[in-house]
Amino acid sequence: MSTSRIIQLAQKISAQAAVLDSHLQSNGLPQPSFNEDGPTEAFKEGTPDVQQAKSDVLEAMIELRQLIEGPMNNLLPPNNLSPLVAVYRFKLASLVPVGSTISFRDLAEKSGVREHDVKRIVRYTAVYHRVFHEPKKGFVAHTAASKLLAENPAASHLMGLTFDECWPAHNRAVDAIAQGSEEPNVSGYALANNTSLNTFQFFSENPTRAERFAAAMATTSTASLEALSTHFAWSELSPNSTVVDLGGSRGHVSIYLAQKFAHLRFVVQDLPEVVKGAADTLPEDVQGRIEFSAHDMFTNQPTQGADVYLLRYVLHDWPDKYCIDVLRKLIPSLKAGAKVVIQDHLLPEPGTMTLRQEMNMRNMDAIMLSLFNSREREVEEWEELFNTADSRFGGFTANRIGEHGSSGVISVEWTP
Ligand SMILES: C[S@@+](CC[C@H](N)C(=O)[O-])C[C@H]1O[C@@H](n2cnc3c(N)ncnc32)[C@H](O)[C@@H]1O
């Protein structure tokens, strides 16, 4: 009798969990645990086979669960996350003492939330999310997750981004799709915020929300900087070459590259409120090689004759016709041989990545839809953007980062 799929999956989970366990035991590392003092990332360190084992266990668990629960559960996933939002909104985690307990009554008094609401929120998040537990009836203590929220600001930035910015936009994304518009101000985000502005214009008028958005983004976007530095031949550019970093925010990408490639100069361009004061925060070793310029990329490029125009995670925020406009606004300033370099997501062909990698990519694409009415693109779609913008963008190359890379570095050369 052949082994059934559910047994295959269970065997994979068992075998790969053993790899994880042996990694922890042989390195004297703590076991994963929901306890308050449990590790926040039990398998952070680890050889590629440990990372593979972690990925295999998680993927097999997803499939096994979906098979065993059956298709109705795929149609109706558990979707009431409001108790978790309440934990974030009323800062309940910061009111629970580390290493001790607090009664429902005191937690209610400190948070201003009715006692019976506090009780139901805590008891819901305890079972659904392992956020809080009740070691003694009526008393609340931390788990690893609630303590992480209490102590690590990045956790609350990411929850804020998810609950206050993304979810309301997801809720209205279908209404935006129904309008069939190619405009960035017809998005779930615009509908949810009752505005006719596009998301970046909305942020310009709401600096507190813009700051929180930027803080959450900063926790997610550093990983691929190293890849940008190795997937384009920066070292082959001649001394004093100029790189224009469009939508470069407050310069973190240019600072990283300037520190690695001391022969290059950078102009960081972004919206006025974004670049304001950024020059004052430059590290000493790059001062004099990085300048900031307030520039709207939908107007003609002011820096003439640069060697590279870089757009890192910028164009995925915009619908096609806006991307084409950005590329065309570069043309009057381009010298022959200038490069346009893009680092951005590259959507995979279905089934060519692992399940979780592909889930992440589809999730990112769905977020782009909700927030910006924009999209992630496949390699061919990136090429098509350049071809439509101008046939003189030549020598299109796209290098995926890593074997199953979810992002890539694309470059073209201006060939007038
Ligand atoms: C997703 S962030 C990418 C930031 C940075 N390039 C990175 O890789 O982390 C997109 C950036 O585009 C900027 N942006 C949006 N609209 C712009 C415009 N019209 N002109 C210039 N920059 C703009 C935003 O302010 C933001 O800094």
Ligand as a Chemical Component Dictionary entry (heavy atoms), coordinates in Angstrom:
data_LIG
# 
_chem_comp.id                   LIG 
_chem_comp.type                 NON-POLYMER 
_chem_comp.pdbx_formal_charge   0 
_chem_comp.three_letter_code    LIG 
# 
loop_
_chem_comp_atom.comp_id 
_chem_comp_atom.atom_id 
_chem_comp_atom.alt_atom_id 
_chem_comp_atom.type_symbol 
_chem_comp_atom.charge 
_chem_comp_atom.model_Cartn_x 
_chem_comp_atom.model_Cartn_y 
_chem_comp_atom.model_Cartn_z 
_chem_comp_atom.pdbx_ordinal 
LIG C1  C1  C 0  8.740  52.040 -0.427 1  
LIG S1  S1  S 1  9.636  53.515 -0.204 2  
LIG C2  C2  C 0  11.262 53.028 -0.748 3  
LIG C3  C3  C 0  12.338 53.783 -0.025 4  
LIG C4  C4  C 0  13.760 53.361 -0.389 5  
LIG N1  N1  N 0  14.031 53.517 -1.798 6  
LIG C5  C5  C 0  14.068 51.938 0.062  7  
LIG O1  O1  O 0  14.483 51.131 -0.781 8  
LIG O2  O2  O -1 13.905 51.624 1.250  9  
LIG C6  C6  C 0  9.057  54.545 -1.542 10 
LIG C7  C7  C 0  9.619  55.959 -1.491 11 
LIG O3  O3  O 0  9.100  56.689 -2.632 12 
LIG C8  C8  C 0  8.914  58.028 -2.214 13 
LIG N2  N2  N 0  8.015  58.746 -3.143 14 
LIG C9  C9  C 0  6.678  58.602 -3.265 15 
LIG N3  N3  N 0  6.204  59.452 -4.196 16 
LIG C10 C10 C 0  7.272  60.125 -4.674 17 
LIG C11 C11 C 0  7.421  61.139 -5.665 18 
LIG N4  N4  N 0  6.371  61.606 -6.349 19 
LIG N5  N5  N 0  8.667  61.611 -5.915 20 
LIG C12 C12 C 0  9.738  61.130 -5.229 21 
LIG N6  N6  N 0  9.656  60.167 -4.281 22 
LIG C13 C13 C 0  8.437  59.685 -4.004 23 
LIG C14 C14 C 0  8.341  57.871 -0.822 24 
LIG O4  O4  O 0  8.416  59.075 -0.074 25 
LIG C15 C15 C 0  9.196  56.742 -0.271 26 
LIG O5  O5  O 0  10.348 57.243 0.376  27 
# 
loop_
_chem_comp_bond.comp_id 
_chem_comp_bond.atom_id_1 
_chem_comp_bond.atom_id_2 
_chem_comp_bond.value_order 
_chem_comp_bond.pdbx_ordinal 
LIG C1  S1  SING 1  
LIG S1  C2  SING 2  
LIG S1  C6  SING 3  
LIG C2  C3  SING 4  
LIG C3  C4  SING 5  
LIG C4  N1  SING 6  
LIG C4  C5  SING 7  
LIG C5  O1  DOUB 8  
LIG C5  O2  SING 9  
LIG C6  C7  SING 10 
LIG C7  O3  SING 11 
LIG C7  C15 SING 12 
LIG O3  C8  SING 13 
LIG C8  N2  SING 14 
LIG C8  C14 SING 15 
LIG N2  C9  SING 16 
LIG N2  C13 SING 17 
LIG C9  N3  DOUB 18 
LIG N3  C10 SING 19 
LIG C10 C11 SING 20 
LIG C10 C13 DOUB 21 
LIG C11 N4  SING 22 
LIG C11 N5  DOUB 23 
LIG N5  C12 SING 24 
LIG C12 N6  DOUB 25 
LIG N6  C13 SING 26 
LIG C14 O4  SING 27 
LIG C14 C15 SING 28 
LIG C15 O5  SING 29 
# 
